């Protein structure tokens, strides 16, 4: 007991000293950490050193099923210093900024279809294009017919917000002419259609099978001999396979039916038939990982990347289950997408360099 008592006194003194140190030095430590974070992140452009060619960034790889590590669907394609956004799911505007992507270089957005999870982040994208990017023209938004209604709705919803920001910051900082978005609809009903052709970049759209969602399209970006094809949401699609012929990178949605069925069965067991019915329905208008791998092989794609993952895949321990059977269907590289993954496709090369922006 005589030995224990001095030890307790020493321990109490050490704890008190630690508490005092945190009180005295805590503010200084916090200030130093804050300054380091600001110096690293403010004004950062993650694409500043990207090679000439295409750079593809998975900003959001999630779906309507909650997944704490994944935002809603968004892929960014950079070509010749111009940045293009494909879909704008929930949280992707903020993830775009977290990854250090440059709002000032955003040229346009492309929508694959009008399901809520692909457009519910569009308002924030419009705002950041204007306020953070300093745009003096509305954000061009390309999409199949119906995009006019979507853009009109977001413009109306954000009209009051735009007025507040102009009143607060002034038109020199946020010019009225740059707020909102402008729709550029195209007819996707007749097959492949070129929807963008400028500065050496061409973007081609094809109708895909997301019935009863109609219209729905996939896109292919071609620039200086490099290409990326993006599926949008679709069941296995011959039109998409044709579009992806010899593409360097195929970014394809994927739904694992075994995992979804397991969720559906559990919902049935606990007495939730409504959500169980949704789990039963959704496989019909999505592509399984194996089907996407088969499509990649048939198209001759150089690399297959999965995005818009259903169900949630919150742990890498689940990756082998999600990807089961894909390597038998496709011998090329298969990547299960994560937010922040980037792929550089330098012009004049057949290389695909994989990296992370976060």
C-alpha positions in Angstrom: 0.0 0.0 0.0 2.9 2.3 0.8 4.3 1.7 -2.7 0.9 2.0 -4.4 0.1 5.4 -2.9 3.1 7.3 -4.4 2.4 5.6 -7.8 -1.1 7.0 -7.7 0.1 10.4 -6.9 2.6 10.3 -9.8 -0.1 9.1 -12.2 -2.5 11.9 -11.0 0.3 14.4 -11.6 1.0 13.1 -15.1 -2.7 13.3 -16.0 -2.9 16.8 -14.6 0.2 17.8 -16.6 -1.3 16.3 -19.7 -4.5 18.2 -19.3 -2.6 21.4 -18.7 -0.5 20.8 -21.8 -3.6 20.3 -23.9 -5.1 23.5 -22.5 -1.9 25.5 -23.0 -0.8 24.0 -26.3 -4.1 22.8 -27.7 -4.9 26.0 -29.4 -1.5 26.3 -31.0 -1.6 22.7 -32.2 -5.0 23.3 -33.7 -3.9 26.5 -35.4 -0.9 24.7 -36.9 -3.0 21.9 -38.2 -5.5 24.3 -39.7 -2.8 26.3 -41.5 -1.3 23.2 -42.9 -4.7 22.0 -44.2 -5.5 25.4 -45.8 -2.1 25.6 -47.4 -2.5 22.1 -48.9 -6.2 22.4 -50.0 -7.0 26.0 -50.8 -6.6 26.6 -54.5 -5.5 23.0 -55.2 -5.9 21.7 -58.7 -5.6 18.0 -58.8 -5.5 18.0 -62.6 -2.7 20.6 -62.9 -0.1 18.0 -63.8 -2.3 15.7 -65.8 -0.8 14.6 -69.1 -2.3 15.7 -72.4 -5.0 13.1 -73.2 -7.9 12.0 -71.1 -8.1 11.9 -67.3 -11.1 10.0 -65.8 -12.0 10.6 -62.2 -14.5 8.6 -60.2 -16.0 11.3 -58.0 -19.0 9.3 -56.8 -19.4 5.5 -57.2 -22.5 4.9 -55.1 -26.2 4.4 -55.7 -29.4 5.1 -53.8 -28.4 2.4 -51.3 -26.6 4.2 -48.5 -22.8 3.7 -48.4 -20.8 5.9 -46.1 -17.7 5.7 -48.3 -19.4 6.5 -51.6 -21.3 9.6 -52.9 -23.9 9.3 -55.6 -22.9 8.8 -59.2 -20.5 11.2 -60.9 -17.6 10.7 -63.2 -15.4 13.5 -64.4 -13.6 13.4 -67.8 -10.8 15.9 -68.4 -9.6 16.5 -72.0 -7.2 19.3 -73.1 -7.7 21.3 -69.9 -11.5 21.2 -70.1 -13.5 19.3 -67.5 -16.7 17.5 -68.1 -19.1 16.1 -65.5 -21.2 13.0 -66.2 -24.2 12.8 -63.8 -24.5 14.6 -60.5 -25.6 12.4 -57.6 -26.0 13.5 -54.0 -22.9 14.8 -52.4 -20.8 14.9 -55.5 -20.5 18.6 -55.7 -18.7 18.6 -52.3 -16.7 15.5 -53.1 -15.6 17.3 -56.3 -14.1 20.0 -54.1 -12.6 17.6 -51.6 -10.7 15.9 -54.4 -9.2 19.3 -55.5 -10.9 19.3 -58.9 -11.1 22.7 -60.6 -14.5 24.3 -60.9 -13.0 27.0 -63.1 -12.3 24.4 -65.8 -15.7 22.8 -65.9 -17.0 23.1 -69.5 -20.3 21.2 -69.4 -22.2 18.5 -67.7 -23.8 15.4 -69.3 -26.8 13.5 -67.8 -27.4 9.9 -68.7 -31.0 9.9 -67.5 -33.2 11.6 -65.0 -33.5 9.1 -62.1 -33.3 11.2 -58.9 -30.0 9.7 -57.7 -28.3 10.9 -60.9 -29.5 14.5 -60.7 -30.1 15.3 -57.1 -26.6 16.9 -56.8 -27.1 19.1 -59.9 -28.1 22.2 -58.0 -24.8 22.2 -56.0 -22.8 21.6 -59.2 -24.5 24.6 -60.9 -23.8 26.8 -57.8 -20.1 25.8 -57.6 -19.6 26.2 -61.3 -20.8 29.8 -60.8 -19.6 30.8 -57.4 -16.4 28.8 -57.0 -15.5 28.6 -60.7 -16.3 32.3 -61.5 -18.4 31.4 -64.5 -20.0 34.2 -66.5 -22.2 31.9 -68.5 -24.7 29.3 -67.2 -23.5 25.7 -67.0 -24.3 23.8 -70.2 -26.1 20.6 -69.4 -26.4 18.0 -72.2 -28.9 15.2 -72.0 -31.6 13.3 -73.9 -35.0 15.0 -74.4 -36.4 15.9 -71.0 -33.2 17.6 -69.8 -35.0 21.0 -70.5 -37.5 20.2 -67.7 -34.8 19.1 -65.3 -32.7 22.3 -65.8 -35.7 24.6 -65.7 -36.7 23.1 -62.4 -33.2 23.6 -60.9 -33.0 27.1 -62.2 -36.3 28.0 -60.6 -35.4 26.3 -57.3 -32.1 28.2 -57.1 -33.3 31.6 -58.3 -33.7 33.0 -54.8 -30.3 31.7 -53.7 -28.7 33.4 -56.7 -30.2 36.7 -55.8 -28.9 36.4 -52.2 -25.4 35.7 -53.3 -25.3 38.6 -55.8 -26.6 40.9 -53.1 -24.0 39.7 -50.6 -20.9 39.3 -52.8 -21.6 41.7 -55.8 -21.8 41.1 -59.5 -18.0 41.5 -59.8 -17.6 38.2 -57.9 -20.7 36.4 -58.9 -22.0 37.8 -62.2 -25.7 37.4 -62.8 -25.0 36.0 -66.3 -23.1 33.0 -64.9 -25.8 31.6 -62.5 -27.8 28.5 -63.3 -27.7 26.1 -66.2 -28.7 25.9 -69.8 -30.1 22.7 -71.3 -28.8 21.2 -74.6 -31.2 18.4 -75.4 -30.5 15.8 -78.1 -32.6 13.1 -79.8 -31.4 9.7 -78.6 -34.1 7.6 -80.2 -32.4 6.9 -83.5 -29.2 5.3 -82.3 -25.7 6.7 -81.9 -25.6 10.5 -82.1 -22.6 12.9 -81.7 -23.7 15.4 -79.1 -20.4 17.4 -78.7 -17.5 18.1 -81.0 -15.1 20.8 -80.0 -11.3 21.3 -79.5 -10.5 17.8 -80.7 -13.0 16.1 -78.2 -16.0 14.2 -79.5 -18.8 12.9 -77.3 -21.2 10.3 -78.7 -24.4 9.1 -77.0 -26.4 5.9 -77.5 -29.7 4.8 -76.1 -29.5 2.0 -73.5 -32.0 -0.3 -71.8 -33.1 1.1 -68.5 -36.8 0.4 -69.0 -39.2 1.8 -67.8 -36.8 4.7 -67.6 -36.8 6.3 -71.0 -34.8 8.0 -72.4 -31.5 6.7 -70.9 -28.1 6.9 -72.6 -24.5 6.0 -72.4 -21.6 8.2 -73.6 -18.2 7.8 -75.2 -15.5 10.4 -75.1 -12.8 10.4 -77.8 -9.7 12.7 -77.6 -6.4 12.4 -79.3 -6.7 8.6 -79.9 -7.8 7.8 -76.4 -11.3 6.9 -75.3 -13.6 6.2 -72.3 -17.1 4.8 -72.5 -19.6 5.3 -69.7 -22.6 3.0 -69.4 -25.1 5.1 -67.4 -27.7 2.9 -65.9 -28.7 0.0 -68.1 -29.4 -3.7 -68.5 -26.8 -5.4 -70.7 -26.9 -3.4 -73.9 -25.8 -4.3 -77.4 -25.8 -0.6 -78.4 -23.4 0.1 -75.5 -21.2 -2.8 -76.6 -21.0 -1.4 -80.1 -20.2 2.1 -78.7 -17.5 0.7 -76.5 -15.7 -1.1 -79.4 -11.9 -1.0 -78.7 -12.4 1.6 -76.0 -9.5 2.2 -73.6 -11.6 2.4 -70.5 -15.1 1.1 -69.9 -16.8 2.6 -66.8 -19.9 0.4 -66.2 -22.6 0.2 -63.6 -23.0 -3.1 -61.7 -25.6 -4.8 -59.6 -24.8 -8.0 -57.8 -28.0 -10.0 -57.9 -26.9 -12.5 -55.2 -26.3 -9.8 -52.7 -29.5 -7.9 -53.6 -31.5 -11.1 -53.2 -30.0 -11.6 -49.8 -31.1 -8.1 -48.7 -34.6 -8.8 -50.2 -34.9 -12.1 -48.3 -33.9 -10.4 -45.0 -36.5 -7.7 -45.6 -39.1 -10.4 -46.2 -38.1 -12.2 -43.1 -38.5 -9.1 -40.9 -41.9 -8.2 -42.4 -41.1 -5.4 -44.8 -42.6 -6.6 -48.1 -42.6 -3.1 -49.7 -38.8 -2.7 -49.6 -38.4 -6.4 -50.4 -40.4 -5.8 -53.6 -38.0 -3.0 -54.6 -35.0 -5.4 -54.1 -36.8 -7.9 -56.3 -37.5 -5.3 -59.0 -34.2 -3.5 -59.4 -32.1 -6.3 -61.0 -34.2 -6.2 -64.2 -32.8 -2.8 -65.3 -29.2 -3.1 -64.2 -26.2 -5.1 -65.4 -24.6 -7.8 -63.3 -20.8 -7.7 -62.8 -20.4 -10.8 -64.9 -22.6 -9.4 -67.7 -20.5 -6.2 -67.8 -17.4 -8.3 -67.9 -18.8 -10.2 -70.9 -19.6 -7.0 -72.6 -16.1 -5.6 -72.0 -14.6 -8.7 -73.6 -16.9 -8.6 -76.6 -16.2 -4.9 -77.1 -12.4 -5.3 -76.8 -12.2 -2.8 -73.9 -8.7 -2.4 -72.5 -9.9 -2.0 -68.8 -13.2 -2.4 -67.0 -14.0 -0.2 -64.1 -17.2 -0.7 -62.0 -19.1 2.3 -60.6 -22.7 2.9 -59.4 -22.4 -0.1 -57.2 -25.6 -1.9 -56.0 -25.8 -2.9 -53.2 -23.5 -0.9 -51.0 -19.9 -2.3 -50.7 -18.6 -0.6 -47.6 -15.7 -3.0 -47.0 -13.0 -4.3 -49.3 -13.7 -7.7 -47.7 -16.8 -7.7 -49.8 -15.1 -7.0 -53.1 -14.4 -10.7 -54.0 -18.1 -11.6 -53.5 -19.2 -8.6 -55.6 -16.8 -9.5 -58.4 -17.4 -13.3 -58.3 -17.1 -14.8 -61.8 -15.9 -11.6 -63.6 -12.3 -12.9 -64.2 -13.7 -15.9 -66.1 -15.7 -13.6 -68.4 -13.0 -11.0 -69.0 -9.2 -11.4 -68.8 -8.3 -7.7 -68.8 -7.9 -5.5 -65.7 -11.0 -5.2 -63.5 -11.3 -2.4 -61.0 -14.0 -2.0 -58.4 -14.4 1.7 -58.3 -14.0 3.9 -55.3 -14.5 7.6 -54.9 -11.3 9.5 -55.7 -9.9 6.9 -58.1 -8.4 8.5 -61.3 -7.2 7.0 -64.5 -4.8 8.9 -66.8 -4.8 8.0 -70.5 -1.9 10.0 -72.1 -2.2 10.9 -75.8 0.1 9.0 -78.1 0.2 6.0 -75.7 -1.7 2.9 -74.8 -1.0 3.3 -71.1 -3.6 3.7 -68.4 -2.1 5.0 -65.2 -4.3 4.5 -62.1 -3.9 6.8 -59.1 -5.8 8.4 -56.2 -6.7 12.1 -55.9 -7.4 11.9 -52.1 
